[in-house]
Amino acid sequence: MSTDPFTNLDPGQQVKVLPRHLAGPGAVDLTTVWPFPEDWSVHQADDGAALATSPCLRLVASLAPDGDSPRKGKWTVTDNRAPFGPAAWQVTFDATTPVELLHDFHSELVDLYLEDRQSGQGRLLEDNTPPQEAYMQLLARGWSHEIKTDGTQFFRDPESLGVVRHRYAITGADSPTWSASGGYPSEPYWRARFSYGTPTTLAAAFTASLVSTEPVSRAVKDVPFHTRRHLYVAATTPAQQTPASSPLPVPPALPGPNRTR
């Protein structure tokens, strides 16, 4: 059995760890999670709840914290077909989702929004990106692939602590087209759900961040306890002279989902 790589580290020490989906949420800051342009309207209440809207009033992003919930609340993004009209699609993340995954998803959302505003192509509503863009990068990182006869397929990391589910045969709009989770499947740390109609480009940005080989920074005390043996420490703060574990080789980074920032 692998050992806990954090055993000899101070709880307050900063470390860089992988894989991302087991690292914990990290330090949550609205400006990090929401890299929205200056012309977006952003409001935050004293209790931490937040709301952001695009100038066209079609895109609405929100944070609804819930300190009594194990997953601490929800991040939500909704694209309405018209201002205050019916939702075309919606994506939700538990508040315990790693902040880097949230940032990369919202960065892609901003890119699509700006492209649509300049070109009028409407990719936020009609995205022709094939689903392979979202799952091929999982397979390239060694995730397993299981196809079910009910129209769904699953992708799992080598230890089955990260799961992505895709509905490849759409029979209705009630279930999410894409969903993901991190942690033990019986009680994941976080979950994400992408409703029917969500642009595949956004799902691809999320999965690219999910399997990124760029380590994330965390305080030791903030790394989830139950899956610590499944992480490795890629770097520690300079004050730590002897790493608690030898860094594992990191494979070269894959290109993103055919997009540049």
C-alpha positions as a Markdown table, in Angstrom:
| # | Residue | x | y | z |
|---|---|---|---|---|
| 1 | Met | 0.0 | 0.0 | 0.0 |
| 2 | Ser | 1.3 | 3.5 | -0.8 |
| 3 | Thr | 2.2 | 5.7 | 2.1 |
| 4 | Asp | 0.8 | 9.2 | 3.0 |
| 5 | Pro | 3.2 | 11.7 | 1.3 |
| 6 | Phe | 2.2 | 14.4 | 3.7 |
| 7 | Thr | 3.1 | 12.6 | 6.9 |
| 8 | Asn | 6.3 | 14.6 | 7.7 |
| 9 | Leu | 5.0 | 17.9 | 6.5 |
| 10 | Asp | 3.7 | 20.8 | 8.6 |
| 11 | Pro | -0.1 | 21.3 | 8.2 |
| 12 | Gly | 0.3 | 24.9 | 7.1 |
| 13 | Gln | 3.0 | 24.2 | 4.5 |
| 14 | Gln | 2.3 | 24.9 | 0.9 |
| 15 | Val | 2.8 | 22.0 | -1.5 |
| 16 | Lys | 2.2 | 21.4 | -5.2 |
| 17 | Val | 0.3 | 18.2 | -5.9 |
| 18 | Leu | -1.3 | 16.0 | -8.5 |
| 19 | Pro | -3.7 | 14.7 | -9.6 |
| 20 | Arg | -5.9 | 17.8 | -9.5 |
| 21 | His | -9.2 | 16.1 | -9.0 |
| 22 | Leu | -8.1 | 14.8 | -5.5 |
| 23 | Ala | -6.4 | 18.0 | -4.3 |
| 24 | Gly | -9.4 | 19.7 | -2.6 |
| 25 | Pro | -11.0 | 22.9 | -3.6 |
| 26 | Gly | -8.1 | 25.3 | -2.8 |
| 27 | Ala | -8.4 | 28.9 | -2.0 |
| 28 | Val | -11.6 | 30.2 | -3.5 |
| 29 | Asp | -11.6 | 33.8 | -4.8 |
| 30 | Leu | -14.3 | 35.2 | -7.2 |
| 31 | Thr | -11.7 | 36.9 | -9.4 |
| 32 | Thr | -9.9 | 33.6 | -9.9 |
| 33 | Val | -13.0 | 31.5 | -10.5 |
| 34 | Trp | -14.8 | 34.2 | -12.6 |
| 35 | Pro | -12.3 | 35.8 | -15.1 |
| 36 | Phe | -15.2 | 37.9 | -16.5 |
| 37 | Pro | -14.6 | 41.0 | -18.6 |
| 38 | Glu | -15.1 | 44.4 | -16.9 |
| 39 | Asp | -18.4 | 45.0 | -18.5 |
| 40 | Trp | -20.0 | 42.1 | -16.7 |
| 41 | Ser | -22.1 | 42.8 | -13.6 |
| 42 | Val | -20.7 | 41.0 | -10.5 |
| 43 | His | -22.3 | 41.2 | -7.0 |
| 44 | Gln | -21.4 | 39.4 | -3.8 |
| 45 | Ala | -23.4 | 39.4 | -0.6 |
| 46 | Asp | -22.0 | 39.4 | 2.9 |
| 47 | Asp | -22.8 | 35.7 | 3.3 |
| 48 | Gly | -20.6 | 34.8 | 0.3 |
| 49 | Ala | -23.4 | 34.3 | -2.2 |
| 50 | Ala | -22.5 | 35.9 | -5.6 |
| 51 | Leu | -24.2 | 36.6 | -8.9 |
| 52 | Ala | -22.7 | 37.6 | -12.3 |
| 53 | Thr | -24.4 | 38.5 | -15.5 |
| 54 | Ser | -23.2 | 39.3 | -19.0 |
| 55 | Pro | -24.1 | 42.6 | -20.6 |
| 56 | Cys | -26.6 | 40.8 | -22.9 |
| 57 | Leu | -28.3 | 39.3 | -19.7 |
| 58 | Arg | -28.3 | 35.9 | -21.3 |
| 59 | Leu | -25.4 | 34.4 | -19.3 |
| 60 | Val | -25.9 | 34.1 | -15.5 |
| 61 | Ala | -23.3 | 32.7 | -13.1 |
| 62 | Ser | -23.9 | 32.3 | -9.4 |
| 63 | Leu | -22.4 | 30.9 | -6.2 |
| 64 | Ala | -24.8 | 29.7 | -3.5 |
| 65 | Pro | -22.8 | 28.7 | -0.5 |
| 66 | Asp | -24.1 | 26.2 | 2.0 |
| 67 | Gly | -21.9 | 25.7 | 5.1 |
| 68 | Asp | -24.1 | 22.9 | 6.4 |
| 69 | Ser | -23.6 | 20.8 | 3.2 |
| 70 | Pro | -20.7 | 18.4 | 2.8 |
| 71 | Arg | -20.0 | 20.0 | -0.5 |
| 72 | Lys | -20.4 | 23.6 | 0.7 |
| 73 | Gly | -22.9 | 24.8 | -1.9 |
| 74 | Lys | -23.1 | 25.2 | -5.7 |
| 75 | Trp | -21.5 | 27.1 | -8.6 |
| 76 | Thr | -24.0 | 27.5 | -11.5 |
| 77 | Val | -23.8 | 28.8 | -15.0 |
| 78 | Thr | -27.0 | 29.2 | -17.1 |
| 79 | Asp | -27.3 | 30.3 | -20.7 |
| 80 | Asn | -30.7 | 31.7 | -21.4 |
| 81 | Arg | -32.1 | 31.9 | -25.0 |
| 82 | Ala | -33.1 | 35.5 | -24.3 |
| 83 | Pro | -32.7 | 37.8 | -21.4 |
| 84 | Phe | -34.7 | 36.3 | -18.5 |
| 85 | Gly | -36.0 | 33.7 | -20.9 |
| 86 | Pro | -35.9 | 29.9 | -20.7 |
| 87 | Ala | -32.6 | 28.2 | -20.1 |
| 88 | Ala | -30.8 | 26.7 | -23.1 |
| 89 | Trp | -28.4 | 24.8 | -20.9 |
| 90 | Gln | -27.0 | 24.8 | -17.4 |
| 91 | Val | -23.8 | 23.6 | -15.7 |
| 92 | Thr | -23.4 | 23.1 | -11.9 |
| 93 | Phe | -20.4 | 22.4 | -9.8 |
| 94 | Asp | -20.2 | 21.5 | -6.1 |
| 95 | Ala | -18.4 | 24.3 | -4.2 |
| 96 | Thr | -15.8 | 21.7 | -3.3 |
| 97 | Thr | -14.7 | 21.4 | -7.0 |
| 98 | Pro | -11.0 | 22.3 | -7.3 |
| 99 | Val | -10.7 | 26.0 | -8.1 |
| 100 | Glu | -8.4 | 25.4 | -11.1 |
| 101 | Leu | -11.1 | 23.4 | -12.8 |
| 102 | Leu | -13.6 | 26.1 | -12.2 |
| 103 | His | -11.2 | 28.8 | -13.5 |
| 104 | Asp | -10.5 | 26.9 | -16.7 |
| 105 | Phe | -14.2 | 26.2 | -17.4 |
| 106 | His | -15.2 | 29.9 | -16.9 |
| 107 | Ser | -12.2 | 31.1 | -19.0 |
| 108 | Glu | -13.5 | 29.0 | -21.9 |
| 109 | Leu | -17.0 | 30.3 | -21.3 |
| 110 | Val | -15.6 | 33.9 | -21.6 |
| 111 | Asp | -13.8 | 32.9 | -24.8 |
| 112 | Leu | -17.0 | 31.6 | -26.4 |
| 113 | Tyr | -19.0 | 34.6 | -25.3 |
| 114 | Leu | -16.5 | 37.0 | -26.8 |
| 115 | Glu | -16.3 | 35.0 | -30.0 |
| 116 | Asp | -20.1 | 35.0 | -30.3 |
| 117 | Arg | -20.3 | 38.7 | -29.6 |
| 118 | Gln | -17.8 | 39.5 | -32.4 |
| 119 | Ser | -18.8 | 36.9 | -35.0 |
| 120 | Gly | -22.5 | 36.3 | -34.2 |
| 121 | Gln | -21.9 | 32.5 | -34.8 |
| 122 | Gly | -23.9 | 31.6 | -31.7 |
| 123 | Arg | -21.6 | 28.8 | -30.5 |
| 124 | Leu | -23.0 | 29.1 | -27.0 |
| 125 | Leu | -26.3 | 27.7 | -28.4 |
| 126 | Glu | -25.1 | 25.7 | -31.4 |
| 127 | Asp | -21.7 | 24.1 | -30.9 |
| 128 | Asn | -20.5 | 21.6 | -33.5 |
| 129 | Thr | -17.5 | 20.4 | -31.5 |
| 130 | Pro | -17.5 | 16.6 | -31.5 |
| 131 | Pro | -17.6 | 14.8 | -28.1 |
| 132 | Gln | -14.2 | 13.2 | -28.9 |
| 133 | Glu | -12.6 | 16.6 | -28.1 |
| 134 | Ala | -13.8 | 16.1 | -24.5 |
| 135 | Tyr | -12.8 | 12.5 | -23.9 |
| 136 | Met | -9.8 | 11.7 | -26.1 |
| 137 | Gln | -7.6 | 13.7 | -23.7 |
| 138 | Leu | -8.8 | 11.4 | -20.9 |
| 139 | Leu | -7.9 | 8.3 | -22.8 |
| 140 | Ala | -4.5 | 9.8 | -23.6 |
| 141 | Arg | -3.8 | 10.1 | -19.9 |
| 142 | Gly | -4.5 | 6.5 | -19.2 |
| 143 | Trp | -8.2 | 6.7 | -18.2 |
| 144 | Ser | -10.2 | 3.6 | -18.8 |
| 145 | His | -13.2 | 3.5 | -21.1 |
| 146 | Glu | -16.4 | 1.5 | -20.6 |
| 147 | Ile | -19.4 | 1.7 | -22.9 |
| 148 | Lys | -22.9 | 0.8 | -21.7 |
| 149 | Thr | -25.8 | -0.4 | -23.8 |
| 150 | Asp | -28.1 | 2.3 | -22.2 |
| 151 | Gly | -26.4 | 5.0 | -24.3 |
| 152 | Thr | -23.8 | 6.1 | -21.7 |
| 153 | Gln | -20.0 | 5.7 | -21.5 |
| 154 | Phe | -17.7 | 6.1 | -18.6 |
| 155 | Phe | -14.1 | 7.2 | -18.3 |
| 156 | Arg | -12.2 | 6.5 | -15.1 |
| 157 | Asp | -8.7 | 7.4 | -13.8 |
| 158 | Pro | -6.4 | 4.4 | -13.1 |
| 159 | Glu | -7.5 | 4.2 | -9.5 |
| 160 | Ser | -11.2 | 4.9 | -10.3 |
| 161 | Leu | -11.2 | 8.0 | -8.1 |
| 162 | Gly | -12.0 | 10.3 | -11.0 |
| 163 | Val | -15.0 | 9.6 | -13.2 |
| 164 | Val | -16.4 | 11.3 | -16.3 |
| 165 | Arg | -19.8 | 10.1 | -17.7 |
| 166 | His | -21.0 | 10.9 | -21.2 |
| 167 | Arg | -24.4 | 10.2 | -22.7 |
| 168 | Tyr | -23.6 | 9.4 | -26.3 |
| 169 | Ala | -27.2 | 8.5 | -27.2 |
| 170 | Ile | -29.5 | 11.3 | -26.3 |
| 171 | Thr | -33.0 | 10.1 | -25.6 |
| 172 | Gly | -34.2 | 13.1 | -23.5 |
| 173 | Ala | -33.0 | 16.3 | -21.9 |
| 174 | Asp | -33.6 | 15.3 | -18.3 |
| 175 | Ser | -30.2 | 13.8 | -17.6 |
| 176 | Pro | -26.9 | 15.6 | -18.0 |
| 177 | Thr | -25.0 | 15.0 | -21.2 |
| 178 | Trp | -21.7 | 15.1 | -19.2 |
| 179 | Ser | -21.0 | 14.6 | -15.5 |
| 180 | Ala | -17.9 | 14.2 | -13.5 |
| 181 | Ser | -16.8 | 13.5 | -10.0 |
| 182 | Gly | -13.6 | 13.3 | -7.9 |
| 183 | Gly | -13.0 | 11.1 | -4.8 |
| 184 | Tyr | -14.4 | 7.7 | -3.9 |
| 185 | Pro | -17.5 | 7.0 | -6.1 |
| 186 | Ser | -19.6 | 6.1 | -3.1 |
| 187 | Glu | -19.0 | 9.6 | -1.6 |
| 188 | Pro | -17.2 | 11.9 | -4.0 |
| 189 | Tyr | -15.6 | 15.2 | -2.8 |
| 190 | Trp | -17.1 | 17.1 | -5.7 |
| 191 | Arg | -19.5 | 16.6 | -8.7 |
| 192 | Ala | -20.1 | 18.5 | -11.9 |
| 193 | Arg | -23.1 | 18.3 | -14.2 |
| 194 | Phe | -23.4 | 19.6 | -17.8 |
| 195 | Ser | -27.0 | 19.6 | -19.0 |
| 196 | Tyr | -28.2 | 18.7 | -22.5 |
| 197 | Gly | -27.3 | 21.5 | -24.9 |
| 198 | Thr | -24.1 | 22.6 | -23.1 |
| 199 | Pro | -21.4 | 23.3 | -25.7 |
| 200 | Thr | -19.0 | 20.4 | -26.0 |
| 201 | Thr | -16.2 | 23.0 | -26.1 |
| 202 | Leu | -16.9 | 23.8 | -22.4 |
| 203 | Ala | -16.9 | 20.1 | -21.5 |
| 204 | Ala | -13.6 | 19.8 | -23.3 |
| 205 | Ala | -12.0 | 22.7 | -21.4 |
| 206 | Phe | -13.1 | 21.1 | -18.2 |
| 207 | Thr | -11.7 | 17.6 | -19.0 |
| 208 | Ala | -8.4 | 19.2 | -20.3 |
| 209 | Ser | -8.1 | 20.9 | -16.9 |
| 210 | Leu | -9.0 | 17.7 | -15.1 |
| 211 | Val | -6.1 | 15.8 | -16.5 |
| 212 | Ser | -3.6 | 18.7 | -16.7 |
| 213 | Thr | -0.1 | 17.8 | -15.5 |
| 214 | Glu | 0.4 | 21.3 | -14.0 |
| 215 | Pro | 0.5 | 20.7 | -10.2 |
| 216 | Val | -1.9 | 22.8 | -8.0 |
| 217 | Ser | -0.9 | 24.6 | -4.9 |
| 218 | Arg | -2.5 | 23.6 | -1.6 |
| 219 | Ala | -1.8 | 23.9 | 2.2 |
| 220 | Val | -1.2 | 20.4 | 3.6 |
| 221 | Lys | -4.2 | 20.9 | 6.0 |
| 222 | Asp | -6.5 | 21.5 | 3.1 |
| 223 | Val | -5.7 | 18.3 | 1.1 |
| 224 | Pro | -8.5 | 15.8 | 1.6 |
| 225 | Phe | -7.5 | 13.2 | 4.1 |
| 226 | His | -9.0 | 10.0 | 2.8 |
| 227 | Thr | -7.3 | 10.0 | -0.6 |
| 228 | Arg | -3.9 | 11.5 | 0.4 |
| 229 | Arg | -2.2 | 8.2 | -0.5 |
| 230 | His | -3.3 | 8.6 | -4.0 |
| 231 | Leu | -1.6 | 12.0 | -4.5 |
| 232 | Tyr | 2.1 | 12.9 | -4.9 |
| 233 | Val | 4.0 | 16.0 | -3.9 |
| 234 | Ala | 5.5 | 17.6 | -7.0 |
| 235 | Ala | 7.1 | 20.4 | -5.0 |
| 236 | Thr | 7.2 | 22.0 | -1.5 |
| 237 | Thr | 7.9 | 25.5 | -0.3 |
| 238 | Pro | 11.5 | 26.5 | -0.1 |
| 239 | Ala | 11.5 | 26.0 | 3.7 |
| 240 | Gln | 11.0 | 22.3 | 3.2 |
| 241 | Gln | 14.5 | 21.0 | 2.7 |
| 242 | Thr | 13.7 | 17.3 | 2.2 |
| 243 | Pro | 10.6 | 16.4 | 0.3 |
| 244 | Ala | 8.4 | 13.8 | 2.0 |
| 245 | Ser | 8.1 | 11.8 | -1.2 |
| 246 | Ser | 10.0 | 11.6 | -4.4 |
| 247 | Pro | 8.2 | 13.3 | -7.3 |
| 248 | Leu | 6.9 | 10.9 | -9.9 |
| 249 | Pro | 7.6 | 11.5 | -13.6 |
| 250 | Val | 5.1 | 13.8 | -15.2 |
| 251 | Pro | 4.1 | 13.1 | -18.8 |
| 252 | Pro | 4.3 | 15.9 | -21.3 |
| 253 | Ala | 1.3 | 18.2 | -21.4 |
| 254 | Leu | -1.3 | 17.5 | -24.2 |
| 255 | Pro | -2.5 | 20.3 | -26.4 |
| 256 | Gly | -5.9 | 21.8 | -25.3 |
| 257 | Pro | -9.2 | 21.2 | -27.1 |
| 258 | Asn | -8.1 | 22.9 | -30.3 |
| 259 | Arg | -8.3 | 26.4 | -28.8 |
| 260 | Thr | -5.8 | 29.1 | -27.8 |
| 261 | Arg | -6.2 | 31.6 | -25.1 |
